[in-house]
Amino acid sequence: MVEPGCSEIAIARQCDLLGLPRSSYYYTAQPPSERDLRQLRMIDEEYTRHPFRGSRRMRDYLEEQGETACRDRVRRLMQQLGLQAIYPKRRLSLENKEHEKYPYLLRGLRIDRPDHVWCSDITYIRLSGGFTYLTAVMDWHSRYVLSWELSITLDTEFCITALDRALERSRPEIFNTDQGCQYTSHQFTERLKESGVRISMDGRGRCFDNIMIERLWRSVKYEEVYLKEYASVRDCRNALRRYFEFYNHERRHQRLGRRTPWDVYQSAV
C-alpha cells in the first residue's frame, strides 16, 4: 500500500486491486486490557505450577482468586498462550490439519550423547504492558540451549529463525516438537529435511513427550520471568540473553553430575 498523498491511486482503489477490505486497512490493533493481562499472567503462573489444569479447572482457579471468567473466556486466553492441559484431548488448538504430521521417535530411545536429539517449543512471556512469545532449541542430552528467539505473534518465522541459528552451530540426528502449526508447517519441516534431520512429533495432548523443554520453561519462568517486570520486548530480550548465558555456562544440574549444560555439550561435540 502507498500512503495517502504519495500516489495518484486512491486508497479505496488500492484496496480493490489488492482484494483488501478498507476496514482492514484502517484497522488499528487495540492493546490488551488490564483484565486480560492480569488473567493471562495468573493462568501462565498456575499452568507452570499445575499443567494438568484445563479450561474448567483454570476457570475454577481464577474464581478462587476473586476473578470473574467464564469457561469460554478462559479457553480463549489459554489458546492465546498456546497452553493445553497434559491429559489427552480430542483436538489441539494450534494444530493445522492440512500439515503433515510425523511419528514420535523417542519412545524407548536411549539419548546418551549431544546432538542425538534436539527439541523445541514455544512459551508465553509476560511484559508490564503486554506479552511476547519465546521459542528455544535445546539439546536433549545436555540441556544446552542452542538458540532462542522472541516474537509478538505466534507466527512460524521466529521458530525458523531459531532453528537456522541452531543449525549454524551443529546438526542433530532427530528433532522433536509438538504438533503446533509452526512446527508442522512446510517451511519448518523442509529446513529439517534439507539438513538430513529426522522429524519426531509428540503424541496428541502429550506434553511429557517433550519433557526436557517443559523443564526448561519452568526454570526460565521461576528463575527469571516471574522475578522481573519487563517494560518492553527489548528489555525482555536483554534479560533473557543474560539468563540463557547463565543457564548454559553457570547453572549446574544435578542430573548432569553437577556440571553445566555447556560442559556436557562441548565435551562430546
Buried (B, 14 or more C-beta within 10 A) or exposed (E): EEEEEEEEEEBEEBBEEEEEEEEEEEEEEEEBEEEBBBBBBBBBBBBBEEBEBBBEBBBBBBEEEEBEBEEEBBBBBBBBBBBBBBEEEEEBBBBBEEBEBBEBBBEEBEBEBBBBBBBBBBBBBBBEEBBBBBBBBBBBBBBBBBBBBBBEEBEBBBBBBBBBBBBEBEBBBBBBBBBBBBBBBEEBBEBBEEEEBBBBBBBBBBBEBBBBBBBBBBBBBEEBBBEBEBEEBEBBBEBBEEBBEEBBEEBEBEEBEEBBBBBBBEEEE
